């Protein structure tokens, strides 16, 4: 599992590409790790710890050659919300221990998902939910850094709603610090300029790291050791050590729902990034192994003073674009961040919080997939509604529960749509073609020929009852045979089977044969399970796979045999011999 490269294919050239890619990723991971720790409300060194330990573990056990694990903005935001109510001070030891415990819980849940092979459940979380969540998370990240950008004092406590705390901070956090705002604005401008240079010149400069270094240099040059605004402060020049979280047992229950939300969100992020890159590289992925790797990375990180994390879209894309060949690039990236932490940590006292806030403003903007979000809002009212509800839930209710809320509502709204059975009346035209009946086609009063399509489960039972009641009415008006085409019926359940059983028994008492055609193997298996031969003779069931031609045509021919000469006045078969070669199904 932890073999990074096949030795026969791995040469010095591949190693150089992995080295270059890993160091490039490390240059981006340093400012991002510090900024994402700021989102989670913990000191910046813990973001760097996560960029070391989690990145290394994810690369050791993962399936993708290019996926880079570590702290991410969305998960950092959820982590902050999850532990906000456990402590009053943003940087106190209690919050740190809760963050470490949260990473352990996330890892345990993800490992359980992998061992139970439930990773495929992530596909039931729709893109509309994810787009809405990412938009809401981007807005919250930006709002959450306004106080750092403007040099305000953060107000409120973790027990209060985020929007209320934001309002208190803006209105009661003191006067804006224009020195901090100027540093932050300059950082944004520099990041954007460097990104434009990269795009136009085909370069790969670490824009965020260079902007952070430039702003720190300005602080040292202009303000010296005592700038008139908040800075990151001293960062210990040490690597993370083994640490068992010091917890209170009631935290486990209080954090479990947030851990579940982060676990699924993390798997979604990681798998989505891995899939998008593998679509270009054609690398086969083991999704269950990747789920296990995410769990092991979070679990191990929790015991090395790290925050929860996942696959990073930004750093993974840079890793791929920089020419990484194997998962060794992730190990090199982790080593690069470790070297920066050990050698340059003392210089963090010149890093302004306003610059980190500026970097987070940029990443919050990039977090929102504006093009796909616009497409989602324009596609259907269903997609637009789910995305907007999830966005509103992220901002107004709870960031950690918003995905669960969006997913629940998407299922809730989808069930009525899936529960619609579509019934189409067929007819035998004058050209002796079995097709959908048009308004100007005369209706046969001897044979009822219906095609049913849709999910035949309990939610569709009212539609099925209405359809069969209409057929019973036509039988009372003189119809002598019923043909039901069920080729496109799916997922039949007990409720609908009972309704169909009662209909067949009623028709048997009326002396009207019912023919089922287009019966696929899965439907036939269900019929055998409930011993349907007691209500449906074997020659009245026409299986799709067993029919030499169309099972529907065979059922229609058999229906004509049962009718004999008792045909309606407009029947195209009046006075003609049965000629199987003339029948076609459209």
Secondary structure as the mmCIF struct_conf table of DSSP 4:
data_model
#
loop_
_struct_conf.conf_type_id
_struct_conf.id
_struct_conf.beg_label_comp_id
_struct_conf.beg_label_asym_id
_struct_conf.beg_label_seq_id
_struct_conf.end_label_comp_id
_struct_conf.end_label_asym_id
_struct_conf.end_label_seq_id
BEND BEND1 UNK A 5 UNK A 5
TURN_TY1_P TURN_TY1_P1 UNK A 7 UNK A 9
HELX_RH_AL_P HELX_RH_AL_P1 UNK A 12 UNK A 40
TURN_TY1_P TURN_TY1_P2 UNK A 41 UNK A 41
BEND BEND2 UNK A 42 UNK A 42
HELX_RH_AL_P HELX_RH_AL_P2 UNK A 44 UNK A 61
BEND BEND3 UNK A 63 UNK A 63
BEND BEND4 UNK A 65 UNK A 66
STRN STRN1 UNK A 69 UNK A 70
HELX_RH_AL_P HELX_RH_AL_P3 UNK A 73 UNK A 83
HELX_RH_3T_P HELX_RH_3T_P1 UNK A 84 UNK A 86
BEND BEND5 UNK A 88 UNK A 89
TURN_TY1_P TURN_TY1_P3 UNK A 90 UNK A 91
HELX_RH_AL_P HELX_RH_AL_P4 UNK A 93 UNK A 115
TURN_TY1_P TURN_TY1_P4 UNK A 116 UNK A 117
HELX_RH_3T_P HELX_RH_3T_P2 UNK A 119 UNK A 124
BEND BEND6 UNK A 125 UNK A 125
HELX_RH_AL_P HELX_RH_AL_P5 UNK A 127 UNK A 144
TURN_TY1_P TURN_TY1_P5 UNK A 145 UNK A 145
HELX_RH_AL_P HELX_RH_AL_P6 UNK A 146 UNK A 150
TURN_TY1_P TURN_TY1_P6 UNK A 151 UNK A 151
HELX_LH_PP_P HELX_LH_PP_P1 UNK A 152 UNK A 154
BEND BEND7 UNK A 156 UNK A 156
TURN_TY1_P TURN_TY1_P7 UNK A 158 UNK A 159
BEND BEND8 UNK A 160 UNK A 160
HELX_RH_AL_P HELX_RH_AL_P7 UNK A 162 UNK A 172
BEND BEND9 UNK A 173 UNK A 173
BEND BEND10 UNK A 175 UNK A 175
HELX_RH_AL_P HELX_RH_AL_P8 UNK A 178 UNK A 201
TURN_TY1_P TURN_TY1_P8 UNK A 202 UNK A 202
HELX_RH_AL_P HELX_RH_AL_P9 UNK A 207 UNK A 218
HELX_RH_PI_P HELX_RH_PI_P1 UNK A 219 UNK A 223
TURN_TY1_P TURN_TY1_P9 UNK A 224 UNK A 225
BEND BEND11 UNK A 226 UNK A 226
BEND BEND12 UNK A 228 UNK A 229
STRN STRN2 UNK A 231 UNK A 231
BEND BEND13 UNK A 237 UNK A 237
HELX_RH_AL_P HELX_RH_AL_P10 UNK A 249 UNK A 281
HELX_RH_AL_P HELX_RH_AL_P11 UNK A 287 UNK A 302
TURN_TY1_P TURN_TY1_P10 UNK A 303 UNK A 305
STRN STRN3 UNK A 310 UNK A 311
HELX_RH_AL_P HELX_RH_AL_P12 UNK A 313 UNK A 321
TURN_TY1_P TURN_TY1_P11 UNK A 322 UNK A 323
BEND BEND14 UNK A 326 UNK A 326
TURN_TY1_P TURN_TY1_P12 UNK A 327 UNK A 327
HELX_RH_AL_P HELX_RH_AL_P13 UNK A 328 UNK A 344
HELX_RH_3T_P HELX_RH_3T_P3 UNK A 345 UNK A 350
STRN STRN4 UNK A 352 UNK A 352
HELX_RH_AL_P HELX_RH_AL_P14 UNK A 353 UNK A 367
BEND BEND15 UNK A 368 UNK A 368
HELX_RH_AL_P HELX_RH_AL_P15 UNK A 370 UNK A 379
HELX_RH_AL_P HELX_RH_AL_P16 UNK A 381 UNK A 396
TURN_TY1_P TURN_TY1_P13 UNK A 397 UNK A 397
TURN_TY1_P TURN_TY1_P14 UNK A 399 UNK A 401
HELX_RH_AL_P HELX_RH_AL_P17 UNK A 402 UNK A 418
TURN_TY1_P TURN_TY1_P15 UNK A 419 UNK A 419
HELX_LH_PP_P HELX_LH_PP_P2 UNK A 420 UNK A 421
STRN STRN5 UNK A 422 UNK A 428
TURN_TY1_P TURN_TY1_P16 UNK A 430 UNK A 431
BEND BEND16 UNK A 432 UNK A 432
STRN STRN6 UNK A 433 UNK A 436
HELX_LH_PP_P HELX_LH_PP_P3 UNK A 437 UNK A 438
TURN_TY1_P TURN_TY1_P17 UNK A 439 UNK A 440
BEND BEND17 UNK A 441 UNK A 441
HELX_LH_PP_P HELX_LH_PP_P4 UNK A 442 UNK A 444
BEND BEND18 UNK A 445 UNK A 446
STRN STRN7 UNK A 447 UNK A 455
BEND BEND19 UNK A 457 UNK A 457
HELX_RH_3T_P HELX_RH_3T_P4 UNK A 458 UNK A 460
HELX_RH_AL_P HELX_RH_AL_P18 UNK A 461 UNK A 476
TURN_TY1_P TURN_TY1_P18 UNK A 477 UNK A 478
STRN STRN8 UNK A 481 UNK A 490
HELX_RH_AL_P HELX_RH_AL_P19 UNK A 494 UNK A 510
TURN_TY1_P TURN_TY1_P19 UNK A 511 UNK A 511
STRN STRN9 UNK A 513 UNK A 519
HELX_RH_AL_P HELX_RH_AL_P20 UNK A 521 UNK A 529
TURN_TY1_P TURN_TY1_P20 UNK A 530 UNK A 531
HELX_RH_3T_P HELX_RH_3T_P5 UNK A 532 UNK A 534
TURN_TY1_P TURN_TY1_P21 UNK A 535 UNK A 535
BEND BEND20 UNK A 536 UNK A 536
HELX_RH_3T_P HELX_RH_3T_P6 UNK A 538 UNK A 540
STRN STRN10 UNK A 541 UNK A 543
TURN_TY1_P TURN_TY1_P22 UNK A 544 UNK A 546
BEND BEND21 UNK A 548 UNK A 549
HELX_RH_AL_P HELX_RH_AL_P21 UNK A 551 UNK A 563
TURN_TY1_P TURN_TY1_P23 UNK A 564 UNK A 565
TURN_TY1_P TURN_TY1_P24 UNK A 569 UNK A 570
TURN_TY1_P TURN_TY1_P25 UNK A 572 UNK A 575
HELX_RH_3T_P HELX_RH_3T_P7 UNK A 580 UNK A 582
STRN STRN11 UNK A 584 UNK A 585
#
